Amino acid sequence: MTEDRTRERVSMGIEHLENAIEYSHRGRSQFFDPENPDTQRLVEGELRKAYEALNRLGDPFYNSNPSIPREEIARVRQLLTHDYADADPGVIWRIVTQEAPPLLRRLLKAKTPIRPD
């Protein structure tokens, strides 16, 4: 993967995590409101896009950034992409409120490895 493509995917992951976290600021009651599922759908969609972009980063990125939890990213991506019908809204809420913010902070500090010529 090229350095530009890696940066693009990291940037996409950051942008979508920021969006998901912003939507979660509408509050827990709005997220779990069965009469208005829009917030939950928006959060899930943004998380899905973020974790898909991050899951596609290669070994050089993860080797350069060992604090970024690759296995956890893959697990969440699997849940959001393939097991979404079974995804408990409580789990999604925990991901966006507890797991996504520290991941976002790590990504904002991440190094993008430079390929040797």
KEPA-264930 format. One record per residue: residue in three letters; residue number from 1; x, y, z of N, C-alpha, C, CB in turn. Coordinates in pm, whole numbers, plus 50000, padded with zeros to 5 digits. Atoms other than C-alpha are relative to their C-alpha. Last residue first. Glycine has a CB too. Example, Ala and Ser with C-alpha at 12.3 -4.5 7.8 and 13.67 -1.06 7.14 Angstrom:
// KEPA-264930
@rest Ser; nr 2; n.xx 49918; n.yy 49881; n.zz 49994; ca.xx 51367; ca.yy 49894; ca.zz 50714; c.xx 49923; c.yy 50109; c.zz 50073; cb.xx 50041; cb.yy 50046; cb.zz 49858
@rest Ala; nr 1; n.xx 50089; n.yy 49881; n.zz 50000; ca.xx 51230; ca.yy 49550; ca.zz 50780; c.xx 50090; c.yy 50120; c.zz 50000; cb.xx 49901; cb.yy 50003; cb.zz 50125
// end
This chain:
// KEPA-264930
@rest Asp; nr 117; n.xx 49989; n.yy 49999; n.zz 50147; ca.xx 51293; ca.yy 50323; ca.zz 49808; c.xx 50070; c.yy 49876; c.zz 49950; cb.xx 50074; cb.yy 50123; cb.zz 49952
@rest Pro; nr 116; n.xx 49863; n.yy 49976; n.zz 50050; ca.xx 51191; ca.yy 50249; ca.zz 50168; c.xx 50002; c.yy 49994; c.zz 49847; cb.xx 50099; cb.yy 49895; cb.zz 50060
@rest Arg; nr 115; n.xx 49943; n.yy 50117; n.zz 50068; ca.xx 50822; ca.yy 50290; ca.zz 50238; c.xx 50141; c.yy 50029; c.zz 49955; cb.xx 49913; cb.yy 49959; cb.zz 49880
@rest Ile; nr 114; n.xx 49953; n.yy 49965; n.zz 50133; ca.xx 50746; ca.yy 50566; ca.zz 50483; c.xx 50066; c.yy 49876; c.zz 49942; cb.xx 50100; cb.yy 50123; cb.zz 50004
@rest Pro; nr 113; n.xx 49867; n.yy 50048; n.zz 50039; ca.xx 50540; ca.yy 50460; ca.zz 50780; c.xx 50034; c.yy 50042; c.zz 49857; cb.xx 50008; cb.yy 49847; cb.zz 50014
@rest Thr; nr 112; n.xx 50020; n.yy 50070; n.zz 50126; ca.xx 50250; ca.yy 50682; ca.zz 50879; c.xx 50136; c.yy 49956; c.zz 49952; cb.xx 49928; cb.yy 50091; cb.zz 49893
@rest Lys; nr 111; n.xx 49895; n.yy 49980; n.zz 50100; ca.xx 50290; ca.yy 50768; ca.zz 51243; c.xx 49960; c.yy 49924; c.zz 49875; cb.xx 50141; cb.yy 49954; cb.zz 50052
@rest Ala; nr 110; n.xx 49937; n.yy 50111; n.zz 50073; ca.xx 49981; ca.yy 50788; ca.zz 51458; c.xx 50106; c.yy 50047; c.zz 49903; cb.xx 49895; cb.yy 49922; cb.zz 49925
@rest Lys; nr 109; n.xx 49857; n.yy 49997; n.zz 49971; ca.xx 49909; ca.yy 51077; ca.zz 51698; c.xx 50078; c.yy 49897; c.zz 49917; cb.xx 50024; cb.yy 49975; cb.zz 50147
@rest Leu; nr 108; n.xx 49955; n.yy 49863; n.zz 50022; ca.xx 49557; ca.yy 51149; ca.zz 51570; c.xx 50150; c.yy 50016; c.zz 50024; cb.xx 49923; cb.yy 50096; cb.zz 50090
@rest Leu; nr 107; n.xx 49988; n.yy 49979; n.zz 50144; ca.xx 49505; ca.yy 50774; ca.zz 51546; c.xx 50050; c.yy 50141; c.zz 49968; cb.xx 49865; cb.yy 49977; cb.zz 49931
@rest Arg; nr 106; n.xx 49881; n.yy 50072; n.zz 50049; ca.xx 49579; ca.yy 50730; ca.zz 51915; c.xx 50022; c.yy 50024; c.zz 49851; cb.xx 49986; cb.yy 49849; cb.zz 50028
@rest Arg; nr 105; n.xx 49882; n.yy 49930; n.zz 49949; ca.xx 49329; ca.yy 51001; ca.zz 52014; c.xx 50128; c.yy 49933; c.zz 49951; cb.xx 49998; cb.yy 50002; cb.zz 50154
@rest Leu; nr 104; n.xx 49986; n.yy 49876; n.zz 50075; ca.xx 49065; ca.yy 50843; ca.zz 51787; c.xx 50125; c.yy 50077; c.zz 50046; cb.xx 49875; cb.yy 50088; cb.zz 50016
@rest Leu; nr 103; n.xx 49946; n.yy 50039; n.zz 50131; ca.xx 49121; ca.yy 50503; ca.zz 51946; c.xx 50023; c.yy 50125; c.zz 49915; cb.xx 49904; cb.yy 49902; cb.zz 49928
@rest Pro; nr 102; n.xx 49855; n.yy 50024; n.zz 49986; ca.xx 49077; ca.yy 50661; ca.zz 52290; c.xx 50065; c.yy 49956; c.zz 49868; cb.xx 50025; cb.yy 49895; cb.zz 50108
@rest Pro; nr 101; n.xx 49921; n.yy 49880; n.zz 49965; ca.xx 48745; ca.yy 50818; ca.zz 52177; c.xx 50149; c.yy 49972; c.zz 50023; cb.xx 49942; cb.yy 50063; cb.zz 50124
@rest Ala; nr 100; n.xx 49966; n.yy 49912; n.zz 50113; ca.xx 48618; ca.yy 50508; ca.zz 51988; c.xx 50081; c.yy 50123; c.zz 50043; cb.xx 49873; cb.yy 50045; cb.zz 49931
@rest Glu; nr 99; n.xx 49887; n.yy 50050; n.zz 50079; ca.xx 48634; ca.yy 50259; ca.zz 52276; c.xx 50044; c.yy 50097; c.zz 49891; cb.xx 49964; cb.yy 49867; cb.zz 49937
@rest Gln; nr 98; n.xx 49885; n.yy 50042; n.zz 49919; ca.xx 48421; ca.yy 50414; ca.zz 52551; c.xx 50121; c.yy 49959; c.zz 49917; cb.xx 49960; cb.yy 49887; cb.zz 50087
@rest Thr; nr 97; n.xx 49974; n.yy 49913; n.zz 49885; ca.xx 48139; ca.yy 50620; ca.zz 52397; c.xx 50126; c.yy 49963; c.zz 50078; cb.xx 49883; cb.yy 49997; cb.zz 50093
@rest Val; nr 96; n.xx 49990; n.yy 49858; n.zz 50037; ca.xx 48116; ca.yy 50482; ca.zz 52044; c.xx 50037; c.yy 50088; c.zz 50119; cb.xx 49869; cb.yy 50047; cb.zz 49940
@rest Ile; nr 95; n.xx 49892; n.yy 49977; n.zz 50096; ca.xx 48202; ca.yy 50121; ca.zz 52135; c.xx 50016; c.yy 50150; c.zz 49974; cb.xx 49972; cb.yy 49925; cb.zz 49868
@rest Arg; nr 94; n.xx 49872; n.yy 50013; n.zz 49930; ca.xx 47986; ca.yy 50120; ca.zz 52447; c.xx 50117; c.yy 50028; c.zz 49906; cb.xx 50015; cb.yy 49859; cb.zz 50061
@rest Trp; nr 93; n.xx 49987; n.yy 49882; n.zz 49913; ca.xx 47687; ca.yy 50254; ca.zz 52251; c.xx 50133; c.yy 49996; c.zz 50075; cb.xx 49882; cb.yy 50007; cb.zz 50101
@rest Ile; nr 92; n.xx 49968; n.yy 49888; n.zz 50089; ca.xx 47737; ca.yy 49987; ca.zz 51983; c.xx 50022; c.yy 50127; c.zz 50082; cb.xx 49887; cb.yy 50022; cb.zz 49896
@rest Val; nr 91; n.xx 49861; n.yy 50021; n.zz 50042; ca.xx 47748; ca.yy 49720; ca.zz 52254; c.xx 50044; c.yy 50116; c.zz 49910; cb.xx 50016; cb.yy 49864; cb.zz 49926
@rest Gly; nr 90; n.xx 49915; n.yy 49968; n.zz 49885; ca.xx 47429; ca.yy 49854; ca.zz 52411; c.xx 50148; c.yy 49985; c.zz 49967; cb.xx 49964; cb.yy 49911; cb.zz 50118
@rest Pro; nr 89; n.xx 49981; n.yy 49855; n.zz 49994; ca.xx 47265; ca.yy 49853; ca.zz 52067; c.xx 50086; c.yy 50043; c.zz 50119; cb.xx 49865; cb.yy 50069; cb.zz 50007
@rest Asp; nr 88; n.xx 50078; n.yy 49943; n.zz 49890; ca.xx 47329; ca.yy 49476; ca.zz 52056; c.xx 50023; c.yy 50151; c.zz 50002; cb.xx 50038; cb.yy 49935; cb.zz 50137
@rest Ala; nr 87; n.xx 49929; n.yy 49903; n.zz 49915; ca.xx 47471; ca.yy 49374; ca.zz 51722; c.xx 49904; c.yy 50062; c.zz 50100; cb.xx 50066; cb.yy 50110; cb.zz 49914
@rest Asp; nr 86; n.xx 49990; n.yy 50052; n.zz 49863; ca.xx 47296; ca.yy 49064; ca.zz 51591; c.xx 50066; c.yy 50097; c.zz 50096; cb.xx 50077; cb.yy 49870; cb.zz 50000
@rest Ala; nr 85; n.xx 50136; n.yy 50034; n.zz 49960; ca.xx 47177; ca.yy 49221; ca.zz 51265; c.xx 49996; c.yy 49948; c.zz 50144; cb.xx 49941; cb.yy 49894; cb.zz 49905
@rest Tyr; nr 84; n.xx 50074; n.yy 49882; n.zz 49954; ca.xx 47517; ca.yy 49391; ca.zz 51239; c.xx 49858; c.yy 49968; c.zz 50045; cb.xx 49995; cb.yy 50102; cb.zz 49890
@rest Asp; nr 83; n.xx 50088; n.yy 50048; n.zz 49894; ca.xx 47706; ca.yy 49060; ca.zz 51226; c.xx 49907; c.yy 50110; c.zz 50049; cb.xx 50082; cb.yy 49945; cb.zz 50117
@rest His; nr 82; n.xx 50059; n.yy 50130; n.zz 50030; ca.xx 47881; ca.yy 49113; ca.zz 50893; c.xx 49898; c.yy 49953; c.zz 50103; cb.xx 50109; cb.yy 49898; cb.zz 49990
@rest Thr; nr 81; n.xx 50017; n.yy 50028; n.zz 50143; ca.xx 47984; ca.yy 49476; ca.zz 50876; c.xx 49925; c.yy 49871; c.zz 49973; cb.xx 50135; cb.yy 49995; cb.zz 49934
@rest Leu; nr 80; n.xx 50077; n.yy 49896; n.zz 50067; ca.xx 47945; ca.yy 49611; ca.zz 51228; c.xx 49969; c.yy 49967; c.zz 49855; cb.xx 50075; cb.yy 50129; cb.zz 50008
@rest Leu; nr 79; n.xx 50131; n.yy 49981; n.zz 49938; ca.xx 48052; ca.yy 49296; ca.zz 51413; c.xx 49914; c.yy 50097; c.zz 49919; cb.xx 50016; cb.yy 50052; cb.zz 50143
@rest Gln; nr 78; n.xx 50077; n.yy 50122; n.zz 50026; ca.xx 48336; ca.yy 49215; ca.zz 51176; c.xx 49858; c.yy 50014; c.zz 50054; cb.xx 50069; cb.yy 49876; cb.zz 50063
@rest Arg; nr 77; n.xx 50037; n.yy 49996; n.zz 50141; ca.xx 48459; ca.yy 49576; ca.zz 51193; c.xx 49915; c.yy 49878; c.zz 49962; cb.xx 50126; cb.yy 50006; cb.zz 49912
@rest Val; nr 76; n.xx 50111; n.yy 49905; n.zz 50011; ca.xx 48451; ca.yy 49560; ca.zz 51571; c.xx 49952; c.yy 50010; c.zz 49856; cb.xx 50042; cb.yy 50139; cb.zz 50052
@rest Arg; nr 75; n.xx 50117; n.yy 50057; n.zz 49932; ca.xx 48663; ca.yy 49243; ca.zz 51575; c.xx 49879; c.yy 50092; c.zz 49984; cb.xx 50030; cb.yy 49977; cb.zz 50149
@rest Ala; nr 74; n.xx 50054; n.yy 50108; n.zz 50084; ca.xx 48908; ca.yy 49374; ca.zz 51313; c.xx 49873; c.yy 49941; c.zz 50061; cb.xx 50106; cb.yy 49889; cb.zz 49980
@rest Ile; nr 73; n.xx 50057; n.yy 49935; n.zz 50119; ca.xx 48957; ca.yy 49699; ca.zz 51506; c.xx 49936; c.yy 49894; c.zz 49911; cb.xx 50108; cb.yy 50079; cb.zz 49921
@rest Glu; nr 72; n.xx 50125; n.yy 49940; n.zz 49955; ca.xx 49010; ca.yy 49499; ca.zz 51825; c.xx 49928; c.yy 50069; c.zz 49883; cb.xx 50025; cb.yy 50100; cb.zz 50114
@rest Glu; nr 71; n.xx 50095; n.yy 50110; n.zz 49982; ca.xx 49272; ca.yy 49286; ca.zz 51653; c.xx 49864; c.yy 50051; c.zz 50044; cb.xx 50054; cb.yy 49900; cb.zz 50103
@rest Arg; nr 70; n.xx 50040; n.yy 50058; n.zz 50128; ca.xx 49454; ca.yy 49594; ca.zz 51524; c.xx 49894; c.yy 49891; c.zz 50016; cb.xx 50120; cb.yy 49943; cb.zz 49930
@rest Pro; nr 69; n.xx 50039; n.yy 50141; n.zz 49982; ca.xx 49466; ca.yy 49772; ca.zz 51859; c.xx 49941; c.yy 49935; c.zz 49873; cb.xx 49899; cb.yy 49991; cb.zz 50112
@rest Ile; nr 68; n.xx 50130; n.yy 50005; n.zz 50068; ca.xx 49659; ca.yy 50095; ca.zz 51790; c.xx 49959; c.yy 49853; c.zz 49990; cb.xx 50007; cb.yy 50066; cb.zz 49856
@rest Ser; nr 67; n.xx 50106; n.yy 49968; n.zz 49903; ca.xx 49934; ca.yy 50114; ca.zz 52053; c.xx 49861; c.yy 49997; c.zz 49936; cb.xx 50024; cb.yy 50137; cb.zz 50063
@rest Pro; nr 66; n.xx 50043; n.yy 50116; n.zz 49921; ca.xx 50173; ca.yy 49927; ca.zz 51822; c.xx 49891; c.yy 50029; c.zz 50103; cb.xx 50117; cb.yy 49943; cb.zz 50070
@rest Asn; nr 65; n.xx 50093; n.yy 49946; n.zz 49900; ca.xx 50184; ca.yy 50215; ca.zz 51572; c.xx 49945; c.yy 49888; c.zz 50089; cb.xx 49883; cb.yy 50075; cb.zz 49931
@rest Ser; nr 64; n.xx 49953; n.yy 49868; n.zz 49960; ca.xx 50477; ca.yy 50157; ca.zz 51334; c.xx 49917; c.yy 50062; c.zz 50112; cb.xx 50000; cb.yy 50093; cb.zz 49882
@rest Asn; nr 63; n.xx 49867; n.yy 50020; n.zz 49940; ca.xx 50403; ca.yy 49784; ca.zz 51314; c.xx 50057; c.yy 50132; c.zz 50049; cb.xx 50095; cb.yy 49935; cb.zz 49899
@rest Tyr; nr 62; n.xx 50018; n.yy 50054; n.zz 49866; ca.xx 50036; ca.yy 49869; ca.zz 51260; c.xx 50133; c.yy 49973; c.zz 50070; cb.xx 49918; cb.yy 49873; cb.zz 49994
@rest Phe; nr 61; n.xx 50066; n.yy 49902; n.zz 49914; ca.xx 50115; ca.yy 50096; ca.zz 50967; c.xx 49990; c.yy 49948; c.zz 50143; cb.xx 49860; cb.yy 50035; cb.zz 49946
@rest Pro; nr 60; n.xx 49908; n.yy 49890; n.zz 49967; ca.xx 50371; ca.yy 49861; ca.zz 50812; c.xx 49937; c.yy 50105; c.zz 50092; cb.xx 50047; cb.yy 50068; cb.zz 49872
@rest Asp; nr 59; n.xx 49904; n.yy 50030; n.zz 49896; ca.xx 50132; ca.yy 49566; ca.zz 50851; c.xx 50094; c.yy 50116; c.zz 50030; cb.xx 50081; cb.yy 49880; cb.zz 49962
@rest Gly; nr 58; n.xx 49910; n.yy 50115; n.zz 50007; ca.xx 49862; ca.yy 49714; ca.zz 50635; c.xx 50093; c.yy 49986; c.zz 50119; cb.xx 50081; cb.yy 50009; cb.zz 49878
@rest Leu; nr 57; n.xx 49863; n.yy 49953; n.zz 49987; ca.xx 49563; ca.yy 49939; ca.zz 50686; c.xx 50092; c.yy 49878; c.zz 50009; cb.xx 50017; cb.yy 50092; cb.zz 50126
@rest Arg; nr 56; n.xx 49928; n.yy 50019; n.zz 50125; ca.xx 49242; ca.yy 49785; ca.zz 50557; c.xx 50143; c.yy 50055; c.zz 50004; cb.xx 49925; cb.yy 50067; cb.zz 49888
@rest Asn; nr 55; n.xx 49970; n.yy 50142; n.zz 50015; ca.xx 49089; ca.yy 49740; ca.zz 50903; c.xx 50085; c.yy 49973; c.zz 49875; cb.xx 49869; cb.yy 49920; cb.zz 49992
@rest Leu; nr 54; n.xx 49888; n.yy 50034; n.zz 49913; ca.xx 49115; ca.yy 50114; ca.zz 50959; c.xx 50040; c.yy 49853; c.zz 49986; cb.xx 49965; cb.yy 50030; cb.zz 50145
@rest Ala; nr 53; n.xx 49878; n.yy 49933; n.zz 50048; ca.xx 48897; ca.yy 50196; ca.zz 50659; c.xx 50121; c.yy 49958; c.zz 50082; cb.xx 49983; cb.yy 50153; cb.zz 50006
@rest Glu; nr 52; n.xx 49966; n.yy 50060; n.zz 50130; ca.xx 48637; ca.yy 49935; ca.zz 50756; c.xx 50128; c.yy 50063; c.zz 49946; cb.xx 49883; cb.yy 50017; cb.zz 49898
@rest Tyr; nr 51; n.xx 49931; n.yy 50126; n.zz 49973; ca.xx 48647; ca.yy 50050; ca.zz 51119; c.xx 50034; c.yy 49926; c.zz 49872; cb.xx 49914; cb.yy 49913; cb.zz 50089
@rest Ala; nr 50; n.xx 49871; n.yy 49979; n.zz 49933; ca.xx 48569; ca.yy 50407; ca.zz 51023; c.xx 50076; c.yy 49869; c.zz 50015; cb.xx 49979; cb.yy 50064; cb.zz 50137
@rest Lys; nr 49; n.xx 49907; n.yy 49942; n.zz 50097; ca.xx 48296; ca.yy 50323; ca.zz 50770; c.xx 50139; c.yy 50017; c.zz 50062; cb.xx 49947; cb.yy 50136; cb.zz 49950
@rest Arg; nr 48; n.xx 49974; n.yy 50101; n.zz 50103; ca.xx 48118; ca.yy 50091; ca.zz 51014; c.xx 50103; c.yy 50052; c.zz 49899; cb.xx 49869; cb.yy 49960; cb.zz 49928
@rest Leu; nr 47; n.xx 49906; n.yy 50097; n.zz 49944; ca.xx 48151; ca.yy 50344; ca.zz 51295; c.xx 50038; c.yy 49895; c.zz 49896; cb.xx 49940; cb.yy 49933; cb.zz 50125
@rest Glu; nr 46; n.xx 49870; n.yy 49935; n.zz 49991; ca.xx 47990; ca.yy 50611; ca.zz 51078; c.xx 50105; c.yy 49906; c.zz 50059; cb.xx 49990; cb.yy 50127; cb.zz 50085
@rest Gly; nr 45; n.xx 49947; n.yy 49979; n.zz 50134; ca.xx 47703; ca.yy 50384; ca.zz 50984; c.xx 50139; c.yy 50062; c.zz 50001; cb.xx 49907; cb.yy 50087; cb.zz 49920
@rest Glu; nr 44; n.xx 49957; n.yy 50128; n.zz 50056; ca.xx 47647; ca.yy 50265; ca.zz 51340; c.xx 50063; c.yy 50017; c.zz 49863; cb.xx 49882; cb.yy 49905; cb.zz 49990
@rest Val; nr 43; n.xx 49882; n.yy 50045; n.zz 49926; ca.xx 47640; ca.yy 50620; ca.zz 51476; c.xx 50053; c.yy 49870; c.zz 49940; cb.xx 49967; cb.yy 49981; cb.zz 50150
@rest Leu; nr 42; n.xx 49889; n.yy 49913; n.zz 50038; ca.xx 47400; ca.yy 50737; ca.zz 51205; c.xx 50130; c.yy 49956; c.zz 50068; cb.xx 49968; cb.yy 50145; cb.zz 50036
@rest Arg; nr 41; n.xx 49960; n.yy 50035; n.zz 50137; ca.xx 47170; ca.yy 50438; ca.zz 51257; c.xx 50120; c.yy 50084; c.zz 49954; cb.xx 49883; cb.yy 50020; cb.zz 49903
@rest Gln; nr 40; n.xx 49935; n.yy 50131; n.zz 49995; ca.xx 47161; ca.yy 50491; ca.zz 51634; c.xx 50050; c.yy 49959; c.zz 49861; cb.xx 49902; cb.yy 49893; cb.zz 50054
@rest Thr; nr 39; n.xx 49869; n.yy 49982; n.zz 49937; ca.xx 47089; ca.yy 50860; ca.zz 51589; c.xx 50075; c.yy 49867; c.zz 50003; cb.xx 49985; cb.yy 50055; cb.zz 50143
@rest Asp; nr 38; n.xx 49902; n.yy 49933; n.zz 50087; ca.xx 46811; ca.yy 50792; ca.zz 51338; c.xx 50138; c.yy 50011; c.zz 50062; cb.xx 49950; cb.yy 50138; cb.zz 49965
@rest Pro; nr 37; n.xx 49873; n.yy 50074; n.zz 50006; ca.xx 46626; ca.yy 50533; ca.zz 51549; c.xx 50110; c.yy 50068; c.zz 49918; cb.xx 49975; cb.yy 49864; cb.zz 49942
@rest Asn; nr 36; n.xx 49916; n.yy 49919; n.zz 50088; ca.xx 46347; ca.yy 50773; ca.zz 51650; c.xx 50138; c.yy 49934; c.zz 49991; cb.xx 50011; cb.yy 50148; cb.zz 50051
@rest Glu; nr 35; n.xx 50087; n.yy 49921; n.zz 50087; ca.xx 46055; ca.yy 50590; ca.zz 51813; c.xx 50079; c.yy 50082; c.zz 49898; cb.xx 49913; cb.yy 50093; cb.zz 50084
@rest Pro; nr 34; n.xx 50053; n.yy 50087; n.zz 50105; ca.xx 46285; ca.yy 50325; ca.zz 51957; c.xx 49909; c.yy 50074; c.zz 49901; cb.xx 49924; cb.yy 49885; cb.zz 50061
@rest Asp; nr 33; n.xx 50142; n.yy 49970; n.zz 50021; ca.xx 46482; ca.yy 50592; ca.zz 52149; c.xx 49945; c.yy 49916; c.zz 49884; cb.xx 49981; cb.yy 50151; cb.zz 49971
@rest Phe; nr 32; n.xx 50082; n.yy 50119; n.zz 49973; ca.xx 46813; ca.yy 50425; ca.zz 52248; c.xx 49850; c.yy 50023; c.zz 49976; cb.xx 50022; cb.yy 49955; cb.zz 50142
@rest Phe; nr 31; n.xx 49941; n.yy 50116; n.zz 50067; ca.xx 47043; ca.yy 50686; ca.zz 52090; c.xx 49909; c.yy 49877; c.zz 50013; cb.xx 50139; cb.yy 49969; cb.zz 50058
@rest Gln; nr 30; n.xx 50032; n.yy 49988; n.zz 50142; ca.xx 46813; ca.yy 50970; ca.zz 52197; c.xx 50054; c.yy 49881; c.zz 49922; cb.xx 50055; cb.yy 50131; cb.zz 49943
@rest Ser; nr 29; n.xx 50144; n.yy 50018; n.zz 50016; ca.xx 46824; ca.yy 50857; ca.zz 52559; c.xx 49959; c.yy 50011; c.zz 49853; cb.xx 49924; cb.yy 50103; cb.zz 50083
@rest Arg; nr 28; n.xx 50040; n.yy 50139; n.zz 49986; ca.xx 47200; ca.yy 50806; ca.zz 52548; c.xx 49850; c.yy 49980; c.zz 49973; cb.xx 50035; cb.yy 49949; cb.zz 50139
@rest Gly; nr 27; n.xx 50037; n.yy 50058; n.zz 49872; ca.xx 47276; ca.yy 51154; ca.zz 52430; c.xx 49950; c.yy 49856; c.zz 49992; cb.xx 49896; cb.yy 50083; cb.zz 50063
@rest Arg; nr 26; n.xx 50144; n.yy 49974; n.zz 49989; ca.xx 47297; ca.yy 51372; ca.zz 52121; c.xx 49944; c.yy 49937; c.zz 50127; cb.xx 49926; cb.yy 49945; cb.zz 49877
@rest His; nr 25; n.xx 50020; n.yy 49889; n.zz 49906; ca.xx 47669; ca.yy 51355; ca.zz 52191; c.xx 49854; c.yy 50044; c.zz 50008; cb.xx 50086; cb.yy 50119; cb.zz 49958
@rest Ser; nr 24; n.xx 50029; n.yy 50056; n.zz 49867; ca.xx 47662; ca.yy 51014; ca.zz 52021; c.xx 49978; c.yy 50110; c.zz 50103; cb.xx 50115; cb.yy 49909; cb.zz 50045
@rest Tyr; nr 23; n.xx 50140; n.yy 50045; n.zz 49995; ca.xx 47632; ca.yy 51191; ca.zz 51685; c.xx 49964; c.yy 49945; c.zz 50138; cb.xx 49974; cb.yy 49892; cb.zz 49892
@rest Glu; nr 22; n.xx 50084; n.yy 49880; n.zz 50000; ca.xx 47962; ca.yy 51371; ca.zz 51752; c.xx 49852; c.yy 49963; c.zz 50007; cb.xx 50028; cb.yy 50085; cb.zz 49874
@rest Ile; nr 21; n.xx 49993; n.yy 49944; n.zz 49864; ca.xx 48131; ca.yy 51043; ca.zz 51845; c.xx 49912; c.yy 50124; c.zz 50010; cb.xx 50147; cb.yy 50034; cb.zz 50038
@rest Ala; nr 20; n.xx 50075; n.yy 50090; n.zz 49911; ca.xx 48015; ca.yy 50886; ca.zz 51520; c.xx 49995; c.yy 50055; c.zz 50141; cb.xx 50063; cb.yy 49859; cb.zz 49999
@rest Asn; nr 19; n.xx 50143; n.yy 49987; n.zz 50028; ca.xx 48131; ca.yy 51187; ca.zz 51318; c.xx 49917; c.yy 49914; c.zz 50094; cb.xx 49970; cb.yy 49962; cb.zz 49854
@rest Glu; nr 18; n.xx 50044; n.yy 49869; n.zz 49948; ca.xx 48473; ca.yy 51193; ca.zz 51484; c.xx 49850; c.yy 50019; c.zz 49978; cb.xx 50078; cb.yy 50113; cb.zz 49931
@rest Leu; nr 17; n.xx 50007; n.yy 50011; n.zz 49853; ca.xx 48511; ca.yy 50820; ca.zz 51420; c.xx 49953; c.yy 50131; c.zz 50062; cb.xx 50138; cb.yy 49960; cb.zz 50058
@rest His; nr 16; n.xx 50121; n.yy 50074; n.zz 49967; ca.xx 48418; ca.yy 50878; ca.zz 51055; c.xx 49988; c.yy 49973; c.zz 50151; cb.xx 49997; cb.yy 49867; cb.zz 49925
@rest Glu; nr 15; n.xx 50120; n.yy 49923; n.zz 50032; ca.xx 48675; ca.yy 51152; ca.zz 51008; c.xx 49873; c.yy 49927; c.zz 50043; cb.xx 49995; cb.yy 50030; cb.zz 49850
@rest Ile; nr 14; n.xx 50012; n.yy 49889; n.zz 49905; ca.xx 48951; ca.yy 50963; ca.zz 51188; c.xx 49870; c.yy 50077; c.zz 49976; cb.xx 50121; cb.yy 50096; cb.zz 49987
@rest Gly; nr 13; n.xx 50033; n.yy 50058; n.zz 49869; ca.xx 48897; ca.yy 50646; ca.zz 50987; c.xx 49979; c.yy 50108; c.zz 50104; cb.xx 50110; cb.yy 49906; cb.zz 50045
@rest Met; nr 12; n.xx 50140; n.yy 50043; n.zz 50006; ca.xx 48888; ca.yy 50845; ca.zz 50662; c.xx 49957; c.yy 49941; c.zz 50134; cb.xx 49980; cb.yy 49896; cb.zz 49888
@rest Ser; nr 11; n.xx 50083; n.yy 49880; n.zz 50000; ca.xx 49214; ca.yy 51019; ca.zz 50754; c.xx 49851; c.yy 49965; c.zz 49997; cb.xx 50036; cb.yy 50090; cb.zz 49881
@rest Val; nr 10; n.xx 49996; n.yy 49950; n.zz 49862; ca.xx 49377; ca.yy 50687; ca.zz 50839; c.xx 49911; c.yy 50123; c.zz 50011; cb.xx 50147; cb.yy 50035; cb.zz 50042
@rest Arg; nr 9; n.xx 50081; n.yy 50090; n.zz 49917; ca.xx 49257; ca.yy 50551; ca.zz 50505; c.xx 50000; c.yy 50043; c.zz 50146; cb.xx 50051; cb.yy 49857; cb.zz 49989
@rest Glu; nr 8; n.xx 50140; n.yy 49982; n.zz 50036; ca.xx 49390; ca.yy 50852; ca.zz 50313; c.xx 49910; c.yy 49913; c.zz 50088; cb.xx 49976; cb.yy 49967; cb.zz 49851
@rest Arg; nr 7; n.xx 50045; n.yy 49873; n.zz 49939; ca.xx 49721; ca.yy 50840; ca.zz 50497; c.xx 49852; c.yy 50026; c.zz 49972; cb.xx 50084; cb.yy 50118; cb.zz 49946
@rest Thr; nr 6; n.xx 50003; n.yy 50020; n.zz 49855; ca.xx 49764; ca.yy 50474; ca.zz 50406; c.xx 49948; c.yy 50126; c.zz 50068; cb.xx 50139; cb.yy 49963; cb.zz 50054
@rest Arg; nr 5; n.xx 50121; n.yy 50080; n.zz 49973; ca.xx 49672; ca.yy 50546; ca.zz 50043; c.xx 49985; c.yy 49974; c.zz 50150; cb.xx 50006; cb.yy 49865; cb.zz 49923
@rest Asp; nr 4; n.xx 50118; n.yy 49915; n.zz 50020; ca.xx 49930; ca.yy 50826; ca.zz 50027; c.xx 49871; c.yy 49925; c.zz 50033; cb.xx 49995; cb.yy 50053; cb.zz 49856
@rest Glu; nr 3; n.xx 50009; n.yy 49910; n.zz 49884; ca.xx 50199; ca.yy 50602; ca.zz 50179; c.xx 49877; c.yy 50091; c.zz 49989; cb.xx 50128; cb.yy 50086; cb.zz 50011
@rest Thr; nr 2; n.xx 49921; n.yy 49878; n.zz 50007; ca.xx 50131; ca.yy 50343; ca.zz 49915; c.xx 49980; c.yy 50083; c.zz 50126; cb.xx 49963; cb.yy 50081; cb.zz 49875
@rest Met; nr 1; n.xx 50086; n.yy 49882; n.zz 50000; ca.xx 50000; ca.yy 50000; ca.zz 50000; c.xx 50090; c.yy 50124; c.zz 50000; cb.xx 49903; cb.yy 50000; cb.zz 50123
// end
